Amino acid sequence: MSANFVQLGSVAEFINGAAFKPEDWNGSGARIIRIQNLTDPSKPYNRTDRTVDDKLRVRPGELLVSWSATLGVFEWIGPDDGVLNQHIFRVVPDKNKVAKSYLRHALEGALIEMQRHLHGATMQHVNRGEFLATKLFLPALAEQRRIAEVLDRAEALRTKRRGTLVQLDTLTQSIFLDLFGDPATNPKGWPRVPFGELLTTIDSGWSPVCLDRPVTGNEWGVLKLGAVTWCEYNPAENKAMLPDVAPDPELQVQPGDLLFTRKNTYELVAACVLVQATPPRLQMSDLIFRFRLRPDANMDACFLHRLLIYPTKRREIQKLAGGSASSMPNISKARLQTVLIEAPPLPLQRDFARRVAEVEKLKAEYRASLVKLDNLFAALQHRAFRGEL
């Protein structure tokens, strides 16, 4: 096979976006493509009637690379043209040298290499010159298309697994709705109890100064907000405590704990997780509460967790958050204790918990399968861009 290594900048043109100010925004005109629109297509678009160079117009199907704050390779799905914001490259491949499908995978595979070129203490970014000098394995066009097809098939399997996991999350919510109804309207007429009457205590965490890395070995650590933010417990989101700081064993997270984020942005506050398993020596930060249920509360922890994160119930609780516009809103213990909690019969709650456990078992199997597919894909990428596939 005839191939060589070339510089990335020799096979495509990388066009940087423009800076659009608030006075450029309008209710009509072309959509301004920002990084947040690429990472989350549900985010609203700013629009502009400002006249821009044609090079900054992005057509559906074109490749984009975000090079600041969040690194990523994307394909603009449209449905219409957009205009390119700063911190994003529009990628125009040289069709005589590189296939777009191959280049997309090559850019994704090069992200780890790009990390070496990050600059900036707060807003990290890729240096353009170093980025364009990144080496790219470049076989003949026909071979590029063959490699891209292999990687596309592997990526399709990963996408299918992720889709299944999303569907299983939706299934759990559907089971809740079928058994209990929407708590906002309480159509089944369940009795409602003030939250405070179900709890012995609401524990507060503690945030000592920590190292800027996760725990290793037998170190103690403090959970970051990210351990709870997405409503599934992630103990990897932690910071190691300083060696000369004594931990508080009373704040150590245990299986069965219900953890709740008391402070975050309005969109993310009031997240809740039920800890199924956890490494030892991790304690709550001061941004996290722990709910302790009364033994006679007739409340299943799994049901309560799913109730608190049900969309309409969570929005109700988020409205309790107070604070200035310049700070993250906070939910106080006193306000939380006034929230009315729907209390179906305990046997029905436990039946729901059993069904959730079955779904979670399936999710664990699919997650394990996804890890294997991710590892396979990484190995294929490594071989492909070394000329070994």
N, C-alpha and C positions, 0 to 999 in steps of 0.2 A: 504494500500500500504506500503510495506516494503522499507524503504529508510533511508539514513543518510547523514550527511554532512561530507565531507572528504576534505583534502587539495589537491589543484590542482596538486601539484607535485607528489601525490601518484597514479594518474591515467594515467600519460603520462610522457614521457621523453622529456625534453626541451633542445635541442642542439644548442649552440650558434655558429654563423658563424665565419669565419676567416677574418683577415685583408689582403686584396689584395693590393699591392703597384703598382704604374704605371709600374714598371719593370716586374710585373707578367702578364701584359696585353699582348694580342696577337691578331692577326687578325683571328685566328682560335682557335679551342678548345672549351671547355664547356662555356656556358654563365654564367657570374657571376650575381647572383640575388641580386640586391641592392634594398633598400626601394623605390627609385624613379621608378624602374621597376614594383613594385607591385602597387603603387598608380596611375601610368600612364603607361599602357602596351605599349604605342607608343614610349616611351623613348628608345633610342638605348642601346644595351647591350655591356659591355666590355666582352671580352673572355679571357680564359687562358688555357695554356697547363700545368700549374703547377700541380704536383701530390698532391692530398688532401686525407685526411682520408675519407673512405666510408661514415662515419656518416655525412659528409658535403655535400653529394650528395643528391639532392632533386628530387624525382620522381614525374611525373604528378599525381595530385590528392592529394598530401600531404599538410597538414596544416602548415602555417607559421604565426608567430606573430612578427611584428616589435615592438621593445621595446624602441626605442630611437627616439627623435624628433617627429616622427609621429607614434602614436600608432594605430595598426590595425591588423585584423585577415584576412588572405588571403588563397586561395587555389591555389597551383601552377598548371597552366593549360598547361604547357609544350610548344610545343609538345614533347620535349625531356628532358633529365635530365639537371639540372643546378647545380652549386656549390654555396654554401651559403656564402654571405658576412657578415661582422660583423654587430651587432645591430639587428639581426634577429634570432629568435628561429625557428628551425625545430621541429615540434611537432610530436612525435611518440606515439599514444595512446596505452594503454594496452587494447587489444581487449577483454580480459576477464573481464574488469571492465567498460569500457566506449565505446559507439558507436561514431565513428568519427563525424557523423552528429550532435549528441547531444553536443559533446565537442565544435564543431565550434560555435554553438549558445551560449553555456555557456560562451565561451571566449568573444564573442561579447557583451553579456549581462553584463559581468564583467568589461568592459572597464571603466565604471564610477567609479567602485570600485578601479580600477588600478590607476586612477587619484590621489587617495590619497597617492599613493606610488611614485609619481614623485619626482625625485631628480635632482639637477643641476640648476644653475642660468641661463645659456645660453642654453646648449644642455641638455634638460631634459630627464631623462631616468628612467625606472622602475628598482628598486632594485630586483635582482634575488631572494634573500631569501624571501623577503616580497611577491613577486609575486607568488612564488611556494607555499606559505602558505595561499593563498587566499582560502576561503571556497567555496566548490562546492556541491550543492545538487545532490545526486547520487541515483536515484531509480534503479530498476532492468533494465537489458538491453532492454527487451521488452517495458517497459514503457518509457525508454529513446527514443527509436525509434518512439513511438507514439507521444511524445512531439515534437521531431524534425520534424515529418511530419506536425504537426499543424503549427509550426513556418515556415516551408518551404512554405506552401500554402500562409500564410500571406505575406512572403517575396516576393513571386512570383507576388502578386498583386502590391506591392510597385514597383518592378522592371518594371512591365508593365506600370504603371503610369509615371515613369521616362522616359521610352522609348517613350511614347506618347509626352512628353514635348520636347524631342530631335527632334522628327519628326516635331513638330509644328515650332521649330526654323528653321529647314531645309525648311519647306514650305514657310516661310517668305522670305528666301534667293532665293528660286525658283521663287516666284512671282516677286521679284526685277529683276532677270535675264531675265524673260520672257518679262517684260515691258520695261526694259531699256538696256539690254545687259550687258556684262562684261565691266566695265569702263576702264579696261586696254587696250582694243582694240576699245572701243566705236563703235561697228558695226552699230549702228543706226545713227551715225553722229551727235549727239547732240552738240550744241555749248558749248565751254568750256570758263569759266570765272575765272580769278585769284581770289582766295579765299578772298583776302583783299578787292576786290571791292564789295563783298557781305556783309561785316561786318561794323558796326559802330565802335566797339572796340573788343579787346580780353582782358578780365579782368584777372588779376593775383590774386591769393589767398594770404593767410598769415598764417604762422605757428608759433604762440606763444608757449611757454612752456605750456604743458597740463598735466592733471592728467592721470595716467595709467589705465583709465577705461572709459566706455561710459557715456554719459550724463544721468542724472536722473532729474525728475521733470522739473523745468523751467530753468535749467542750459543752458548756451551756450556751443556749442561744435564745433570742427574742423573735417571735413571729412578726413578720412585716404584714401590712394590710393585704398584700397580694396572696397571703395564705388563705384568706377568707373572701376576697373581693368577688370571685366568680362563683360563689355559692357551692363550691366543691373544695374540700380541704386539700391544701398544697403545702405540706410541711417544708418543702425545699425553699420556700420563700421565708428566709430567716437571716438574722445577722448574729455572728458570734459575739458573746459577751467578752469584755476585757478580762484578762486572767486574774487581776486583783480585785474584781467586783464579785461580791458574794451573791449567788442567785437566791430567789425566794421560792423554795420548793412548793409552797402553797399555790403558786401561780402556774405550776407545771401542767401542761395540757395532757389530758387523759382520754382514752377511748370512751365514747359516750358523751363527751362534752358538747354542748351547744354554744358555739362561738358566734359573735355578732359584731359587725363593725359600727361603732357609734359615731364615727367621724370620717367623712370622705367628701367627694363632690356630690352634688344633689343626685346625679345619675347613678352613683355607685354606693352611696351610703345605705345602711340597713341591709347589707348582705349577711347571710347566715349559713353556717355549715354545721353538720353533725359529724363529729370525728369518729370514724370507724376504727382506724389504727393510726398510730403516730410513733415516731422515734422518741426516745426519752430525752429529758433535759431541754425541752423547749417550753418557754413560758410566754404568756400573753403580753402584748405591748399595751400601752395605756390607751390605744385607740380601739381596743377590743374588749367587749364584755363577755362574761360567761354566765349563762342562765342555769340556775340550780332548781330543778323541779321538786316540789313537795312530794314526799312518798305517797300521800293520800290525794294527789291532784287529779287522778283518773285521766292522765294525759300521757300518751305515747310520744317519746322524743322524736321518732321518725315522722309521725303525723305533724307534730308541732313545727318541725323543721320545714316540711313541705308547705305547711300553711303560711309560715312567715315569708317564704320566698315565692309564693304564688303571686303572679304579677299585680293583681288588684290589691291584694293585702299588703304587699311590699310598698306600693305607691301610697297607701293609706298611712303606713308607718313613716315613710320618707317625709310626709307633710309635717311631721312633728319636729323635724330638724330646724334648728335656729342658728343664727350667726350672720355676720356681716357679709356683704357681697365679695369682699376681698379675702375672706377666709373660708376654709372648708366648714360646712354646716355640721352641727353636732346635735345628737339626740341624747337628752338627759335620762337618767334612771327614773326620775319622777314622772316624766311624760310617758316613758315606755310602760310603766306599771298601770297606766290608765287605759291602754289599748284593750279593746274588747276582743276576746279570743273565742272563736266558735268551738264548742265542746260536744262533738258527737259521742255516741256510746263507745266506751273503751274497746269492746270486742270488734266494732267496725274499724276503729283506728288500727287495731292490731292486724286485722285482715289486710288493710291497706299497706301496713308496714311489711307484711309477708310478700305481697305482690311487688313492692318496691325492691325488696331484697332479691327477688328473682330477676328483675330488670337489671339491677346493679351487677349481678353475676354475669349476665350476658354482656353488659358494657365492659366488664373486666376482660372477658374473653376477646372482645373486639379490639380493645386497647392493646392487648398483648399482640394480637395479629397485626395491628397498625405499627407497633414498634418494630416488628420483624420486617414489614414492608418498607418502613423508613430506612432501616439498616441496609436492606437490599438495594433500595434506590440510591443511597449514598455510595454503596460499593460500585454500582453500575456507573454512576457519574464519575467516580474516581478513575475507573478503568477507561471510560469513554474518552476522557480528556487527557489521558496519557497514551492514547493510541492502542489500547489493549482490549477493546470490546469487539 
